[in-house]
Each structure stands twice: as structure tokens, then as C-alpha cells.
Amino acid sequence: MAHTFIQSVIEGDEFYTKVQKNVPPEESSGWTIVLMDRASRFIWEMSCGKKDRSLFEKAIKTLAELVNQTEDITLLTDGERRYGKILFEICHELLQTGMRGRPRKVLKKGVTVRVKNKGSQAHKKGRKRPKYQTTCPQHPETTNHITDKETHANHVEANNAAMRRKCSAYRRKTNTYAKSETGLQRVLNVYWVVHNFLRAHFTTKEVPAVSLGVIECEITPESLFRAQYI
């Protein structure tokens, strides 16, 4: 997309389902990463696969494109640090201060990554992590406008809970699972179109793409089926 944005807050979260066989979660290829714009509820990325570096890289590359089109962008996640780590590898710059020594690597100006560490750490040994953290070195000219109270991924988690109700492949029952990773991604692609361009969101009462300013009015199913694929 060629649009430019002044400010954007992106929430990231992941959830999983079984694919073909009932294997442990860490071996499942049904993990799904979702990146959602907080204000408009527009879903920027919805990809499935094994929960490894390649899946996170696919999502972060979409986010990296947004970084180049947004003056002020913040990524919020619940405990998962690989988002920030990979984003830092792709979207960092060298901070030239005029002092001797190697320049320090920081995120690009206007980019912030914050994490909310969920759960109790009483059972963990050693130094405890703070509940709210900025995981990557920020550019000194970046203004962090997100408070601790606003550091959460509640909206994208609510979307994932709704996905479990709407899509049978994600329901937590004995005989509901995805037949293949390709088929699961195909379902996610259809859901992405319906969510972003066809259906008004329950909270905002607007179609996410219209709320974001990507299109002027919602797309009807009839016009969608008449559209030519190039």
C-alpha cells in the first residue's frame, strides 16, 4: 500500500491450532501471527506456520514496510520478544554522536517496541523483569507517548478469541483441526478480506479499511466477486 500515516499503534499476538495431527504446541505448524492496528482494527498481517524465526520474519517484514510509511509507530506485544529482536535487525540505524568509538545501534526515529510481561515471576530465580519494558534501544528523538496502562494487546487478543468462535479450525475441541497448513492459510486470507473490507467492526462501527483511510467506502460482496484478479 502506498498510503502514509502520521501515527500508528500496532498490537501483535499469536495463537495456534492443530494441523493434521495432535502434536505438542511447539511442533505445530498451525501457529498464527496477527498484527492489528489498534485504532481502526485493520489487520496488517495474518500468517500461519511453525512458531520459528521464519514466521516472525514474515510478519516483521510487513511491519518494516509500515515503518517507512509512518512518522510515529509503536509495536505492543504480550511477552513475546522475537518481534522486537527481528524488527531491530531490519529497522535499525547507527546513531552518529560525534564521539569516538563505534556508533550505537538504535531503532529508526519514531519507532517504539514495548512488551508487557504477563504472569507471576515469584518462582523465577535471579533478577525479575519489570512488568512493562521497552525492549529495543530507541532513537533519542523518538517520543514515547504510550503509557504503561496502554501497553497491552487486548484488542488483538479479543480478535483471536473471536476467530476461535468463527473458524472451526481454531475451536478447542477434540475433532476440530486444520487439514493442512496451505488450507489454513487460505482460510486466513478469506477472513482477512472479510474483516478488513466487508464487515463493520463491532466496536468502531466502521469497516477497518474505511476507518484507516485505505478506501472511501466498504466493499460489497457482489463487487468483490466481480473484481478481476491481476
Phi and psi in degrees as GROMACS dihedral restraints (atoms count N, CA, C in turn):
[ dihedral_restraints ]
;  ai    aj    ak    al  type     phi  dphi    fc
    3     4     5     6     1   -97.1    20    10
    4     5     6     7     1     9.7    20    10
    6     7     8     9     1   -75.6    20    10
    7     8     9    10     1   153.6    20    10
    9    10    11    12     1  -116.5    20    10
   10    11    12    13     1   147.3    20    10
   12    13    14    15     1  -128.9    20    10
   13    14    15    16     1   145.0    20    10
   15    16    17    18     1   -78.9    20    10
   16    17    18    19     1   -46.2    20    10
   18    19    20    21     1  -146.5    20    10
   19    20    21    22     1   141.8    20    10
   21    22    23    24     1  -151.5    20    10
   22    23    24    25     1   136.6    20    10
   24    25    26    27     1  -115.5    20    10
   25    26    27    28     1   118.9    20    10
   27    28    29    30     1  -109.0    20    10
   28    29    30    31     1   130.4    20    10
   30    31    32    33     1  -103.5    20    10
   31    32    33    34     1   134.9    20    10
   33    34    35    36     1  -120.3    20    10
   34    35    36    37     1   137.5    20    10
   36    37    38    39     1  -156.5    20    10
   37    38    39    40     1   163.9    20    10
   39    40    41    42     1  -140.1    20    10
   40    41    42    43     1   147.6    20    10
   42    43    44    45     1  -146.9    20    10
   43    44    45    46     1   165.8    20    10
   45    46    47    48     1  -137.1    20    10
   46    47    48    49     1   162.8    20    10
   48    49    50    51     1  -140.4    20    10
   49    50    51    52     1   171.2    20    10
   51    52    53    54     1   -84.2    20    10
   52    53    54    55     1   145.0    20    10
   54    55    56    57     1  -125.2    20    10
   55    56    57    58     1   117.5    20    10
   57    58    59    60     1    66.9    20    10
   58    59    60    61     1   -60.3    20    10
   60    61    62    63     1  -123.8    20    10
   61    62    63    64     1   157.4    20    10
   63    64    65    66     1   -85.6    20    10
   64    65    66    67     1    89.3    20    10
   66    67    68    69     1  -109.7    20    10
   67    68    69    70     1   164.3    20    10
   69    70    71    72     1   -57.1    20    10
   70    71    72    73     1   150.6    20    10
   72    73    74    75     1   -53.4    20    10
   73    74    75    76     1   -38.8    20    10
   75    76    77    78     1   -67.9    20    10
   76    77    78    79     1   -16.9    20    10
   78    79    80    81     1  -101.8    20    10
   79    80    81    82     1    -5.4    20    10
   81    82    83    84     1   -74.3    20    10
   82    83    84    85     1   142.3    20    10
   84    85    86    87     1   -98.3    20    10
   85    86    87    88     1    16.1    20    10
   87    88    89    90     1  -101.9    20    10
   88    89    90    91     1    15.3    20    10
   90    91    92    93     1   -68.1    20    10
   91    92    93    94     1   136.1    20    10
   93    94    95    96     1  -123.8    20    10
   94    95    96    97     1   125.4    20    10
   96    97    98    99     1  -100.2    20    10
   97    98    99   100     1   133.0    20    10
   99   100   101   102     1  -126.7    20    10
  100   101   102   103     1   127.6    20    10
  102   103   104   105     1  -115.2    20    10
  103   104   105   106     1   118.8    20    10
  105   106   107   108     1  -125.6    20    10
  106   107   108   109     1   137.5    20    10
  108   109   110   111     1   -73.8    20    10
  109   110   111   112     1   127.7    20    10
  111   112   113   114     1   -66.5    20    10
  112   113   114   115     1   -45.2    20    10
  114   115   116   117     1   -70.8    20    10
  115   116   117   118     1   -46.4    20    10
  117   118   119   120     1   -96.9    20    10
  118   119   120   121     1   -14.5    20    10
  120   121   122   123     1    68.1    20    10
  121   122   123   124     1    19.8    20    10
  123   124   125   126     1   -73.7    20    10
  124   125   126   127     1   129.7    20    10
  126   127   128   129     1   -89.3    20    10
  127   128   129   130     1   116.5    20    10
  129   130   131   132     1   -84.5    20    10
  130   131   132   133     1   -34.6    20    10
  132   133   134   135     1  -143.2    20    10
  133   134   135   136     1   138.3    20    10
  135   136   137   138     1  -150.1    20    10
  136   137   138   139     1    92.5    20    10
  138   139   140   141     1  -127.3    20    10
  139   140   141   142     1   149.1    20    10
  141   142   143   144     1  -121.3    20    10
  142   143   144   145     1   160.5    20    10
  144   145   146   147     1   156.6    20    10
  145   146   147   148     1  -171.5    20    10
  147   148   149   150     1   -70.3    20    10
  148   149   150   151     1   146.8    20    10
  150   151   152   153     1   -79.8    20    10
  151   152   153   154     1    73.2    20    10
  153   154   155   156     1  -128.8    20    10
  154   155   156   157     1  -172.3    20    10
  156   157   158   159     1   -62.1    20    10
  157   158   159   160     1   -37.5    20    10
  159   160   161   162     1   -63.2    20    10
  160   161   162   163     1   -36.4    20    10
  162   163   164   165     1   -67.9    20    10
  163   164   165   166     1   -42.1    20    10
  165   166   167   168     1   -67.9    20    10
  166   167   168   169     1   -37.2    20    10
  168   169   170   171     1   -63.0    20    10
  169   170   171   172     1   -38.7    20    10
  171   172   173   174     1   -61.8    20    10
  172   173   174   175     1   -42.1    20    10
  174   175   176   177     1   -70.5    20    10
  175   176   177   178     1   -40.0    20    10
  177   178   179   180     1   -70.8    20    10
  178   179   180   181     1   -29.3    20    10
  180   181   182   183     1   -63.5    20    10
  181   182   183   184     1   -36.7    20    10
  183   184   185   186     1   -64.2    20    10
  184   185   186   187     1   -41.8    20    10
  186   187   188   189     1   -65.7    20    10
  187   188   189   190     1   -35.1    20    10
  189   190   191   192     1   -64.0    20    10
  190   191   192   193     1   -35.8    20    10
  192   193   194   195     1   -64.8    20    10
  193   194   195   196     1   -37.4    20    10
  195   196   197   198     1   -66.6    20    10
  196   197   198   199     1   -34.8    20    10
  198   199   200   201     1   -58.6    20    10
  199   200   201   202     1   -40.2    20    10
  201   202   203   204     1   -73.1    20    10
  202   203   204   205     1   -15.1    20    10
  204   205   206   207     1  -110.3    20    10
  205   206   207   208     1     2.8    20    10
  207   208   209   210     1  -128.5    20    10
  208   209   210   211     1   135.4    20    10
  210   211   212   213     1   -74.4    20    10
  211   212   213   214     1   -35.0    20    10
  213   214   215   216     1  -140.9    20    10
  214   215   216   217     1   110.9    20    10
  216   217   218   219     1  -130.9    20    10
  217   218   219   220     1   136.7    20    10
  219   220   221   222     1  -126.7    20    10
  220   221   222   223     1   132.3    20    10
  222   223   224   225     1  -107.3    20    10
  223   224   225   226     1   126.1    20    10
  225   226   227   228     1  -119.8    20    10
  226   227   228   229     1   130.3    20    10
  228   229   230   231     1  -136.0    20    10
  229   230   231   232     1   163.5    20    10
  231   232   233   234     1  -103.6    20    10
  232   233   234   235     1    81.7    20    10
  234   235   236   237     1    90.0    20    10
  235   236   237   238     1   -25.8    20    10
  237   238   239   240     1   -77.7    20    10
  238   239   240   241     1   119.1    20    10
  240   241   242   243     1   -95.8    20    10
  241   242   243   244     1   -10.3    20    10
  243   244   245   246     1   -68.2    20    10
  244   245   246   247     1   -26.8    20    10
  246   247   248   249     1   -56.5    20    10
  247   248   249   250     1   -55.0    20    10
  249   250   251   252     1   -66.1    20    10
  250   251   252   253     1   -37.6    20    10
  252   253   254   255     1   -63.3    20    10
  253   254   255   256     1   -46.7    20    10
  255   256   257   258     1   -72.3    20    10
  256   257   258   259     1   -38.1    20    10
  258   259   260   261     1   -61.9    20    10
  259   260   261   262     1   -37.7    20    10
  261   262   263   264     1   -65.6    20    10
  262   263   264   265     1   -36.5    20    10
  264   265   266   267     1   -65.8    20    10
  265   266   267   268     1   -35.5    20    10
  267   268   269   270     1   -87.4    20    10
  268   269   270   271     1   -39.6    20    10
  270   271   272   273     1  -116.0    20    10
  271   272   273   274     1    45.5    20    10
  273   274   275   276     1  -105.7    20    10
  274   275   276   277     1   165.0    20    10
  276   277   278   279     1  -143.7    20    10
  277   278   279   280     1   161.4    20    10
  279   280   281   282     1   -89.3    20    10
  280   281   282   283     1   129.5    20    10
  282   283   284   285     1   -88.3    20    10
  283   284   285   286     1   107.5    20    10
  285   286   287   288     1   -87.4    20    10
  286   287   288   289     1   112.1    20    10
  288   289   290   291     1  -108.6    20    10
  289   290   291   292     1    -8.2    20    10
  291   292   293   294     1    85.2    20    10
  292   293   294   295     1    -2.0    20    10
  294   295   296   297     1   -91.0    20    10
  295   296   297   298     1   160.9    20    10
  297   298   299   300     1   -70.1    20    10
  298   299   300   301     1   153.4    20    10
  300   301   302   303     1   105.4    20    10
  301   302   303   304     1   175.5    20    10
  303   304   305   306     1   -73.2    20    10
  304   305   306   307     1   132.2    20    10
  306   307   308   309     1   -62.2    20    10
  307   308   309   310     1   144.0    20    10
  309   310   311   312     1   -80.6    20    10
  310   311   312   313     1   141.1    20    10
  312   313   314   315     1   -84.0    20    10
  313   314   315   316     1   131.5    20    10
  315   316   317   318     1  -137.8    20    10
  316   317   318   319     1   162.2    20    10
  318   319   320   321     1   -65.5    20    10
  319   320   321   322     1   156.9    20    10
  321   322   323   324     1   -60.6    20    10
  322   323   324   325     1   155.3    20    10
  324   325   326   327     1   -58.8    20    10
  325   326   327   328     1   130.6    20    10
  327   328   329   330     1    92.8    20    10
  328   329   330   331     1    -1.1    20    10
  330   331   332   333     1  -106.6    20    10
  331   332   333   334     1   130.9    20    10
  333   334   335   336     1  -133.0    20    10
  334   335   336   337     1   139.4    20    10
  336   337   338   339     1  -124.5    20    10
  337   338   339   340     1   120.4    20    10
  339   340   341   342     1  -125.3    20    10
  340   341   342   343     1   147.8    20    10
  342   343   344   345     1  -129.4    20    10
  343   344   345   346     1   139.0    20    10
  345   346   347   348     1  -106.1    20    10
  346   347   348   349     1   112.9    20    10
  348   349   350   351     1   -81.5    20    10
  349   350   351   352     1   108.7    20    10
  351   352   353   354     1   -88.9    20    10
  352   353   354   355     1   156.4    20    10
  354   355   356   357     1    89.4    20    10
  355   356   357   358     1   164.3    20    10
  357   358   359   360     1   -81.8    20    10
  358   359   360   361     1   142.8    20    10
  360   361   362   363     1  -112.4    20    10
  361   362   363   364     1    16.6    20    10
  363   364   365   366     1   -63.8    20    10
  364   365   366   367     1   -30.7    20    10
  366   367   368   369     1   -83.9    20    10
  367   368   369   370     1    -8.8    20    10
  369   370   371   372     1   -86.7    20    10
  370   371   372   373     1   142.4    20    10
  372   373   374   375     1   -87.0    20    10
  373   374   375   376     1   157.1    20    10
  375   376   377   378     1    81.5    20    10
  376   377   378   379     1  -159.4    20    10
  378   379   380   381     1   -70.0    20    10
  379   380   381   382     1   131.5    20    10
  381   382   383   384     1   -87.6    20    10
  382   383   384   385     1   142.8    20    10
  384   385   386   387     1   -80.0    20    10
  385   386   387   388     1   142.0    20    10
  387   388   389   390     1   -66.1    20    10
  388   389   390   391     1   156.0    20    10
  390   391   392   393     1   -63.7    20    10
  391   392   393   394     1   -37.7    20    10
  393   394   395   396     1  -119.9    20    10
  394   395   396   397     1   129.8    20    10
  396   397   398   399     1  -137.4    20    10
  397   398   399   400     1   146.4    20    10
  399   400   401   402     1  -100.0    20    10
  400   401   402   403     1   107.6    20    10
  402   403   404   405     1   -81.2    20    10
  403   404   405   406     1   -22.5    20    10
  405   406   407   408     1  -117.8    20    10
  406   407   408   409     1   145.8    20    10
  408   409   410   411     1   -60.0    20    10
  409   410   411   412     1   127.0    20    10
  411   412   413   414     1   -92.5    20    10
  412   413   414   415     1   156.6    20    10
  414   415   416   417     1   -68.2    20    10
  415   416   417   418     1   137.3    20    10
  417   418   419   420     1   -60.2    20    10
  418   419   420   421     1   -21.5    20    10
  420   421   422   423     1   -92.6    20    10
  421   422   423   424     1     2.7    20    10
  423   424   425   426     1   -81.7    20    10
  424   425   426   427     1   130.3    20    10
  426   427   428   429     1   -97.2    20    10
  427   428   429   430     1   119.3    20    10
  429   430   431   432     1   -88.4    20    10
  430   431   432   433     1   101.1    20    10
  432   433   434   435     1   -96.7    20    10
  433   434   435   436     1     1.0    20    10
  435   436   437   438     1   -93.0    20    10
  436   437   438   439     1   122.0    20    10
  438   439   440   441     1   -82.7    20    10
  439   440   441   442     1   169.4    20    10
  441   442   443   444     1   -61.2    20    10
  442   443   444   445     1   -37.9    20    10
  444   445   446   447     1   -64.3    20    10
  445   446   447   448     1   -29.8    20    10
  447   448   449   450     1   -89.5    20    10
  448   449   450   451     1    -3.0    20    10
  450   451   452   453     1   -85.8    20    10
  451   452   453   454     1    91.4    20    10
  453   454   455   456     1  -162.1    20    10
  454   455   456   457     1   170.0    20    10
  456   457   458   459     1  -124.6    20    10
  457   458   459   460     1    38.9    20    10
  459   460   461   462     1   -62.7    20    10
  460   461   462   463     1   -35.8    20    10
  462   463   464   465     1   -71.1    20    10
  463   464   465   466     1   -42.7    20    10
  465   466   467   468     1   -72.0    20    10
  466   467   468   469     1   -30.5    20    10
  468   469   470   471     1   -67.0    20    10
  469   470   471   472     1   -37.1    20    10
  471   472   473   474     1   -65.0    20    10
  472   473   474   475     1   -37.9    20    10
  474   475   476   477     1   -63.3    20    10
  475   476   477   478     1   -40.6    20    10
  477   478   479   480     1   -66.5    20    10
  478   479   480   481     1   -36.8    20    10
  480   481   482   483     1   -64.9    20    10
  481   482   483   484     1   -38.4    20    10
  483   484   485   486     1   -66.2    20    10
  484   485   486   487     1   -34.9    20    10
  486   487   488   489     1   -60.7    20    10
  487   488   489   490     1   -36.4    20    10
  489   490   491   492     1   -67.8    20    10
  490   491   492   493     1   -27.0    20    10
  492   493   494   495     1   -81.9    20    10
  493   494   495   496     1   -36.2    20    10
  495   496   497   498     1   -86.0    20    10
  496   497   498   499     1   -32.9    20    10
  498   499   500   501     1  -110.9    20    10
  499   500   501   502     1   119.2    20    10
  501   502   503   504     1   -63.9    20    10
  502   503   504   505     1   -26.4    20    10
  504   505   506   507     1   -65.8    20    10
  505   506   507   508     1   -18.7    20    10
  507   508   509   510     1  -105.1    20    10
  508   509   510   511     1     0.8    20    10
  510   511   512   513     1   -73.0    20    10
  511   512   513   514     1   139.2    20    10
  513   514   515   516     1   -84.3    20    10
  514   515   516   517     1    70.4    20    10
  516   517   518   519     1  -131.3    20    10
  517   518   519   520     1   166.2    20    10
  519   520   521   522     1   -60.8    20    10
  520   521   522   523     1   -47.1    20    10
  522   523   524   525     1  -107.2    20    10
  523   524   525   526     1    22.0    20    10
  525   526   527   528     1  -110.8    20    10
  526   527   528   529     1   119.4    20    10
  528   529   530   531     1  -162.5    20    10
  529   530   531   532     1   169.9    20    10
  531   532   533   534     1   -88.1    20    10
  532   533   534   535     1   142.1    20    10
  534   535   536   537     1   -74.8    20    10
  535   536   537   538     1   -34.0    20    10
  537   538   539   540     1  -155.3    20    10
  538   539   540   541     1   159.6    20    10
  540   541   542   543     1   -66.0    20    10
  541   542   543   544     1   -37.6    20    10
  543   544   545   546     1   -63.8    20    10
  544   545   546   547     1   -43.7    20    10
  546   547   548   549     1   -65.4    20    10
  547   548   549   550     1   -37.6    20    10
  549   550   551   552     1   -64.9    20    10
  550   551   552   553     1   -42.0    20    10
  552   553   554   555     1   -65.5    20    10
  553   554   555   556     1   -33.9    20    10
  555   556   557   558     1   -63.9    20    10
  556   557   558   559     1   -41.2    20    10
  558   559   560   561     1   -64.1    20    10
  559   560   561   562     1   -41.2    20    10
  561   562   563   564     1   -63.4    20    10
  562   563   564   565     1   -37.5    20    10
  564   565   566   567     1   -64.0    20    10
  565   566   567   568     1   -40.9    20    10
  567   568   569   570     1   -65.8    20    10
  568   569   570   571     1   -43.8    20    10
  570   571   572   573     1   -62.0    20    10
  571   572   573   574     1   -38.0    20    10
  573   574   575   576     1   -60.4    20    10
  574   575   576   577     1   -43.5    20    10
  576   577   578   579     1   -67.0    20    10
  577   578   579   580     1   -47.1    20    10
  579   580   581   582     1   -63.2    20    10
  580   581   582   583     1   -45.0    20    10
  582   583   584   585     1   -65.3    20    10
  583   584   585   586     1   -44.2    20    10
  585   586   587   588     1   -82.5    20    10
  586   587   588   589     1   -32.7    20    10
  588   589   590   591     1  -121.6    20    10
  589   590   591   592     1   -18.0    20    10
  591   592   593   594     1  -108.4    20    10
  592   593   594   595     1   -39.1    20    10
  594   595   596   597     1  -111.2    20    10
  595   596   597   598     1   133.7    20    10
  597   598   599   600     1   -70.7    20    10
  598   599   600   601     1   137.7    20    10
  600   601   602   603     1   -73.3    20    10
  601   602   603   604     1   144.2    20    10
  603   604   605   606     1   -61.1    20    10
  604   605   606   607     1   -37.4    20    10
  606   607   608   609     1   -82.8    20    10
  607   608   609   610     1   -50.3    20    10
  609   610   611   612     1   -82.6    20    10
  610   611   612   613     1   -16.9    20    10
  612   613   614   615     1    63.2    20    10
  613   614   615   616     1    18.5    20    10
  615   616   617   618     1  -132.1    20    10
  616   617   618   619     1   154.2    20    10
  618   619   620   621     1   -67.9    20    10
  619   620   621   622     1   129.2    20    10
  621   622   623   624     1   -51.5    20    10
  622   623   624   625     1   -41.2    20    10
  624   625   626   627     1   -66.5    20    10
  625   626   627   628     1   -33.6    20    10
  627   628   629   630     1   -71.6    20    10
  628   629   630   631     1   -42.7    20    10
  630   631   632   633     1   -62.2    20    10
  631   632   633   634     1   -35.6    20    10
  633   634   635   636     1   -77.6    20    10
  634   635   636   637     1   -22.3    20    10
  636   637   638   639     1    94.6    20    10
  637   638   639   640     1    12.3    20    10
  639   640   641   642     1   -73.0    20    10
  640   641   642   643     1   -39.5    20    10
  642   643   644   645     1  -129.7    20    10
  643   644   645   646     1   163.3    20    10
  645   646   647   648     1   -85.3    20    10
  646   647   648   649     1   -33.8    20    10
  648   649   650   651     1  -145.5    20    10
  649   650   651   652     1   161.1    20    10
  651   652   653   654     1   -65.1    20    10
  652   653   654   655     1   154.0    20    10
  654   655   656   657     1   -95.1    20    10
  655   656   657   658     1   132.3    20    10
  657   658   659   660     1   -83.6    20    10
  658   659   660   661     1   153.6    20    10
  660   661   662   663     1   -57.5    20    10
  661   662   663   664     1   -35.1    20    10
  663   664   665   666     1   -63.9    20    10
  664   665   666   667     1   -46.0    20    10
  666   667   668   669     1   -68.7    20    10
  667   668   669   670     1   -30.1    20    10
  669   670   671   672     1   -66.0    20    10
  670   671   672   673     1   -43.0    20    10
  672   673   674   675     1   -73.0    20    10
  673   674   675   676     1   -21.6    20    10
  675   676   677   678     1   -85.6    20    10
  676   677   678   679     1   -12.5    20    10
  678   679   680   681     1   -68.1    20    10
  679   680   681   682     1   140.6    20    10
  681   682   683   684     1   -89.4    20    10
  682   683   684   685     1   133.4    20    10
  684   685   686   687     1   -88.7    20    10
  685   686   687   688     1   122.5    20    10
